[in-house]
Amino acid sequence: MKEIMLPYVLLIWILVKTGVIKWNLKNQFWSVAIGIFIIFLLFSASRFWAPIDLSNSSTVRAPAAILSPLFGQRIESIHVVHNQHVKKNDIIYTLYSDKFDNQIKAKDGEIAAIQSLIQAEQSELLKLKKDLTRHEKLGKNKFSSEQEIDHIQTAIQRIIAQVKSHENDIVRAEGQKSTLSYDQDLQTVRAPFDGMVSVISSAEGTRTGNISVYDTTKKFIEMRIPEQAYTHIKAGQFAEFYINTHPGQIFRARVHSKRVGTGEAAMSTRQGDRSIGMFVHQNAGSHGRTVILEFAEPEGVDLPIGATGSAWVSASKPYSWLGFMDVIGAAITRIKAIKAYFNAL
């Protein structure tokens, strides 16, 4: 913030060098006092109407899908490496699936056995139908009794019922096989969207590890603002930011939304009264609040997730002539972007 006073310092220096102002104790006092008043005024006003992240904690974030092994299962093989870009449905890792393989094979054997039984019953049914036709012809000539014909018809109906029952058994077994195949497919964990993985800290054989896939198409900036600027921030307002990984570069963004809840508002699931001392200690200071900024990466630029920097927002102002406050936010952010070159020293 102090860098914004450089033009004032330069102006006083020129006035002293040209003799317009005599550099005596009185003029020194008033020059310093006016400078302090100006910087205090600008700092206070910008805090409301052009809030700047003076903590340099604005961070590039992205939604992530946490892909963990199913309960009680182990990772068999990992198909990605550190910081790899992945496409949707790319294989991330596979789990041990011997149990499902054996169960699916057992269902295939069960279905084959039932189909063989149905074929035998259909052969028996064909034979009975031929016998029925022959006895019906003999019955016309009084060579076959009605009792024999009824007996054959009953046998035919029983075989038909058995075939339908076995066909239902096949449908049920195929349904069970489909369920097993679905469970087996879950053993192959795929990327749910285009993105990238970070450091692979899980190893083959682990039961509790996980691999996260970041959705790099939905990157956003989370920026800290003072509490006093909360009512002046609206969705759609213009914003700018810089990131330390790209020193000297300024990126444009817009306010997506304000974060309503904070970690300080989180309730504990543990029973019992909350400590008053902890409550006061945790909430006595001014924590500020965060704002979500949405942006589109320029072509050829890849802002790394987790990189930090600073940002400012052109907030609502009570009077249009206060629009010059945006110059302060923009100037300070640009000065910070230039100073980022020296942060590595």
VMD Tcl script that draws the C-alpha trace (Angstrom):
set ca {
  {0.00 0.00 0.00}
  {2.85 2.38 0.80}
  {4.05 2.26 -2.82}
  {1.01 4.33 -3.84}
  {2.65 7.31 -2.07}
  {5.64 7.36 -4.44}
  {4.05 10.07 -6.68}
  {3.47 12.24 -3.59}
  {7.06 11.76 -2.44}
  {8.32 12.61 -5.94}
  {6.15 15.75 -6.00}
  {7.52 16.99 -2.65}
  {11.07 16.27 -3.80}
  {10.57 18.31 -6.98}
  {9.05 21.21 -5.03}
  {11.98 21.23 -2.63}
  {14.60 20.99 -5.38}
  {12.99 23.81 -7.37}
  {12.83 26.01 -4.28}
  {9.06 26.25 -4.20}
  {9.14 24.73 -0.70}
  {11.93 25.46 1.78}
  {13.02 22.31 3.56}
  {12.76 23.54 7.14}
  {11.29 21.85 10.21}
  {7.82 23.33 9.72}
  {7.53 22.26 6.06}
  {8.98 18.85 6.89}
  {6.29 18.34 9.54}
  {3.42 19.38 7.26}
  {4.73 17.37 4.29}
  {4.90 14.23 6.38}
  {1.56 14.91 8.08}
  {-0.22 15.50 4.78}
  {1.35 12.34 3.36}
  {0.18 10.30 6.35}
  {-3.31 11.79 6.04}
  {-3.48 10.97 2.32}
  {-2.33 7.39 2.75}
  {-4.75 6.90 5.66}
  {-7.60 8.33 3.60}
  {-6.80 6.23 0.56}
  {-6.32 3.09 2.62}
  {-9.64 3.55 4.45}
  {-11.59 4.39 1.31}
  {-10.13 1.56 -0.75}
  {-11.00 -0.88 2.03}
  {-14.67 -0.18 1.35}
  {-14.92 0.59 -2.37}
  {-11.87 -1.02 -4.02}
  {-10.89 -3.81 -1.63}
  {-7.41 -5.22 -2.15}
  {-6.01 -8.47 -0.82}
  {-3.07 -7.04 1.13}
  {-2.33 -10.46 2.65}
  {-1.29 -11.90 -0.76}
  {-3.35 -15.00 0.00}
  {-5.55 -15.10 -3.12}
  {-5.37 -18.69 -4.31}
  {-6.09 -20.58 -7.53}
  {-8.52 -23.40 -6.74}
  {-10.48 -26.02 -8.68}
  {-13.19 -28.59 -7.85}
  {-11.79 -32.06 -7.24}
  {-13.16 -35.59 -7.26}
  {-11.65 -37.82 -4.57}
  {-11.41 -41.36 -5.92}
  {-10.98 -43.80 -3.02}
  {-10.93 -47.62 -3.06}
  {-14.18 -49.33 -2.12}
  {-14.32 -50.40 1.51}
  {-12.25 -53.50 2.15}
  {-10.66 -53.56 -1.31}
  {-7.12 -52.98 -2.54}
  {-5.62 -51.08 -5.45}
  {-4.21 -53.54 -7.95}
  {-2.53 -51.18 -10.42}
  {-2.21 -47.41 -10.89}
  {-2.35 -46.11 -14.46}
  {-1.39 -42.44 -13.95}
  {1.76 -40.59 -12.89}
  {2.41 -37.37 -11.00}
  {0.75 -34.22 -12.42}
  {-0.68 -36.06 -15.43}
  {-3.45 -34.51 -17.51}
  {-6.30 -36.96 -18.05}
  {-9.37 -37.13 -20.25}
  {-12.83 -38.23 -19.19}
  {-13.05 -42.04 -18.78}
  {-9.27 -42.48 -18.72}
  {-8.34 -45.29 -16.30}
  {-6.92 -43.96 -13.04}
  {-6.44 -47.25 -11.19}
  {-7.92 -50.73 -10.94}
  {-8.90 -52.78 -7.89}
  {-8.49 -56.51 -7.31}
  {-11.49 -58.20 -8.95}
  {-10.77 -61.98 -8.64}
  {-13.87 -62.46 -6.50}
  {-16.15 -60.99 -9.16}
  {-14.41 -62.90 -11.96}
  {-15.09 -66.20 -10.18}
  {-18.69 -65.29 -9.40}
  {-19.37 -64.28 -13.02}
  {-17.88 -67.56 -14.25}
  {-20.09 -69.46 -11.78}
  {-23.16 -67.64 -13.13}
  {-22.13 -68.46 -16.71}
  {-21.89 -72.15 -15.69}
  {-25.27 -71.99 -13.98}
  {-26.89 -70.46 -17.06}
  {-25.29 -73.07 -19.35}
  {-26.56 -75.90 -17.11}
  {-30.11 -74.53 -17.15}
  {-29.99 -74.11 -20.93}
  {-28.91 -77.77 -21.29}
  {-31.79 -78.81 -19.05}
  {-34.22 -76.77 -21.15}
  {-32.94 -78.42 -24.33}
  {-33.52 -81.87 -22.80}
  {-37.03 -80.86 -21.70}
  {-37.82 -79.46 -25.15}
  {-36.70 -82.77 -26.70}
  {-38.97 -84.65 -24.27}
  {-41.78 -82.21 -25.09}
  {-41.36 -82.83 -28.81}
  {-41.53 -86.59 -28.23}
  {-44.69 -86.28 -26.10}
  {-46.39 -84.14 -28.74}
  {-45.67 -86.81 -31.35}
  {-47.07 -89.47 -29.01}
  {-50.17 -87.36 -28.44}
  {-50.77 -86.97 -32.19}
  {-50.38 -90.74 -32.71}
  {-52.73 -91.65 -29.83}
  {-55.33 -89.18 -31.02}
  {-55.32 -90.90 -34.44}
  {-55.57 -94.32 -32.78}
  {-58.37 -93.06 -30.55}
  {-60.52 -92.34 -33.58}
  {-60.29 -96.03 -34.45}
  {-60.85 -97.09 -30.84}
  {-57.24 -98.34 -30.50}
  {-56.28 -95.80 -27.80}
  {-58.17 -94.88 -24.65}
  {-58.98 -91.37 -23.44}
  {-57.07 -92.12 -20.24}
  {-53.81 -92.56 -22.20}
  {-54.42 -89.36 -24.10}
  {-55.12 -87.41 -20.88}
  {-51.95 -88.82 -19.33}
  {-49.85 -87.58 -22.27}
  {-51.49 -84.14 -22.23}
  {-50.78 -83.84 -18.49}
  {-47.13 -84.73 -19.10}
  {-46.94 -82.10 -21.87}
  {-48.34 -79.40 -19.57}
  {-45.88 -80.37 -16.83}
  {-42.89 -80.13 -19.22}
  {-44.09 -76.73 -20.52}
  {-44.32 -75.45 -16.93}
  {-40.83 -76.73 -16.17}
  {-39.41 -75.01 -19.28}
  {-41.00 -71.68 -18.27}
  {-39.66 -72.08 -14.74}
  {-36.16 -72.74 -16.03}
  {-36.40 -69.80 -18.43}
  {-37.25 -67.61 -15.42}
  {-34.20 -69.05 -13.67}
  {-32.06 -67.95 -16.63}
  {-33.51 -64.42 -16.49}
  {-32.80 -64.27 -12.75}
  {-29.25 -65.59 -13.21}
  {-28.56 -63.11 -16.03}
  {-29.78 -60.28 -13.78}
  {-27.42 -61.43 -11.05}
  {-24.63 -61.65 -13.61}
  {-25.37 -58.06 -14.75}
  {-25.11 -56.89 -11.16}
  {-21.80 -58.68 -10.77}
  {-20.56 -57.20 -14.06}
  {-21.52 -53.73 -12.82}
  {-19.66 -54.33 -9.57}
  {-16.71 -55.63 -11.56}
  {-16.75 -52.49 -13.71}
  {-16.51 -50.44 -10.51}
  {-13.14 -52.07 -9.94}
  {-11.84 -49.96 -12.83}
  {-11.80 -46.36 -11.58}
  {-11.95 -43.80 -14.40}
  {-11.62 -40.04 -14.58}
  {-15.09 -38.46 -14.21}
  {-14.08 -35.42 -16.31}
  {-11.17 -33.80 -18.15}
  {-8.60 -32.63 -15.64}
  {-5.35 -33.54 -14.01}
  {-4.04 -35.49 -11.04}
  {-1.57 -34.13 -8.54}
  {1.12 -36.05 -6.68}
  {0.36 -39.80 -6.57}
  {0.82 -40.61 -2.88}
  {-1.09 -43.91 -2.95}
  {0.73 -47.14 -3.77}
  {-0.45 -50.39 -5.30}
  {-1.90 -52.66 -2.64}
  {-3.26 -49.84 -0.43}
  {-6.76 -50.16 1.05}
  {-7.36 -46.63 2.32}
  {-5.48 -44.32 -0.04}
  {-7.06 -42.08 -2.64}
  {-6.24 -40.15 -5.79}
  {-7.79 -36.75 -6.53}
  {-8.64 -35.50 -10.00}
  {-8.89 -31.71 -10.37}
  {-11.36 -30.25 -12.87}
  {-9.03 -27.79 -14.60}
  {-11.87 -26.39 -16.73}
  {-13.46 -24.81 -13.64}
  {-10.56 -23.00 -11.98}
  {-11.43 -20.04 -9.78}
  {-9.75 -17.56 -7.44}
  {-10.59 -17.36 -3.76}
  {-9.74 -13.89 -2.52}
  {-9.82 -12.47 0.99}
  {-11.66 -9.19 1.59}
  {-12.17 -7.20 4.81}
  {-15.50 -7.64 6.57}
  {-16.29 -3.96 6.01}
  {-16.38 -4.46 2.22}
  {-18.92 -7.30 2.36}
  {-22.01 -5.20 1.56}
  {-20.25 -3.46 -1.33}
  {-19.35 -6.66 -3.20}
  {-21.87 -7.86 -5.80}
  {-21.83 -10.69 -8.32}
  {-20.50 -9.67 -11.72}
  {-18.21 -6.87 -10.51}
  {-14.90 -6.36 -12.31}
  {-11.76 -7.72 -10.67}
  {-8.08 -8.25 -11.43}
  {-5.44 -10.49 -9.91}
  {-1.88 -11.65 -10.29}
  {-0.26 -14.96 -9.37}
  {3.32 -15.37 -8.15}
  {3.96 -18.09 -10.75}
  {3.40 -15.46 -13.47}
  {5.08 -12.31 -12.06}
  {4.33 -9.08 -13.83}
  {1.17 -10.43 -15.49}
  {-2.31 -9.18 -14.63}
  {-5.38 -11.33 -15.25}
  {-8.98 -10.16 -15.37}
  {-11.86 -11.79 -13.53}
  {-15.38 -11.19 -12.28}
  {-17.00 -11.74 -8.93}
  {-18.91 -15.00 -8.91}
  {-20.20 -14.92 -5.35}
  {-19.37 -14.09 -1.75}
  {-18.63 -16.83 0.71}
  {-21.41 -16.80 3.29}
  {-20.22 -19.30 5.89}
  {-16.71 -19.56 7.27}
  {-14.82 -22.13 9.28}
  {-15.34 -20.03 12.41}
  {-19.10 -20.69 12.06}
  {-18.71 -24.48 11.92}
  {-20.40 -26.41 14.72}
  {-18.73 -29.25 16.55}
  {-20.39 -32.66 16.42}
  {-19.02 -33.48 19.86}
  {-21.52 -33.10 22.68}
  {-20.95 -30.60 25.45}
  {-20.82 -26.85 25.99}
  {-18.46 -24.77 23.91}
  {-15.60 -23.12 25.76}
  {-16.18 -19.37 26.20}
  {-12.43 -18.78 26.24}
  {-11.97 -20.61 22.94}
  {-14.95 -18.77 21.46}
  {-13.53 -15.36 22.37}
  {-10.00 -16.29 21.31}
  {-11.18 -17.60 17.94}
  {-13.52 -14.74 17.05}
  {-12.06 -11.65 18.74}
  {-9.98 -10.67 15.70}
  {-11.18 -9.55 12.29}
  {-11.00 -12.63 10.11}
  {-12.32 -11.05 6.95}
  {-14.24 -13.02 4.35}
  {-13.51 -14.60 0.99}
  {-14.90 -13.92 -2.46}
  {-14.95 -16.31 -5.40}
  {-13.63 -14.83 -8.66}
  {-14.29 -16.59 -11.96}
  {-11.93 -16.14 -14.89}
  {-10.95 -17.59 -18.25}
  {-7.33 -18.51 -18.73}
  {-5.70 -16.70 -21.66}
  {-4.47 -18.93 -24.47}
  {-1.14 -20.51 -23.62}
  {-1.44 -19.77 -19.89}
  {-1.84 -22.53 -17.31}
  {-2.29 -21.17 -13.80}
  {-1.26 -23.92 -11.36}
  {-3.79 -24.96 -8.75}
  {-2.73 -23.76 -5.31}
  {-0.66 -20.81 -6.58}
  {-1.11 -17.60 -4.57}
  {-1.05 -13.90 -5.30}
  {-3.18 -10.82 -4.78}
  {-6.38 -9.38 -6.25}
  {-8.69 -6.39 -6.09}
  {-12.39 -5.83 -6.83}
  {-14.16 -2.77 -8.19}
  {-16.86 -2.66 -5.51}
  {-20.04 -0.59 -5.40}
  {-19.47 3.11 -4.60}
  {-21.96 5.60 -3.11}
  {-20.96 8.32 -5.59}
  {-19.78 8.04 -9.18}
  {-16.89 10.49 -8.61}
  {-15.34 7.90 -6.28}
  {-14.57 5.79 -9.33}
  {-10.95 7.00 -9.13}
  {-10.55 4.57 -6.19}
  {-10.33 1.76 -8.75}
  {-7.05 3.28 -9.92}
  {-5.62 2.64 -6.47}
  {-6.65 -1.02 -6.45}
  {-5.34 -1.55 -9.97}
  {-2.08 0.28 -9.26}
  {-1.33 -1.60 -6.04}
  {-2.06 -4.96 -7.66}
  {0.30 -4.11 -10.53}
  {3.02 -3.01 -8.13}
  {2.61 -6.30 -6.27}
  {2.84 -8.19 -9.56}
  {6.15 -6.47 -10.32}
  {7.43 -7.10 -6.78}
  {6.68 -10.81 -7.33}
  {9.95 -10.96 -9.30}
  {11.81 -10.27 -6.04}
  {9.86 -12.75 -3.92}
  {12.23 -15.51 -5.01}
  {15.22 -13.69 -3.47}
}
mol new
graphics top color blue
foreach p $ca { graphics top sphere $p radius 0.5 }
foreach p [lrange $ca 0 end-1] q [lrange $ca 1 end] { graphics top cylinder $p $q radius 0.2 }
display resetview
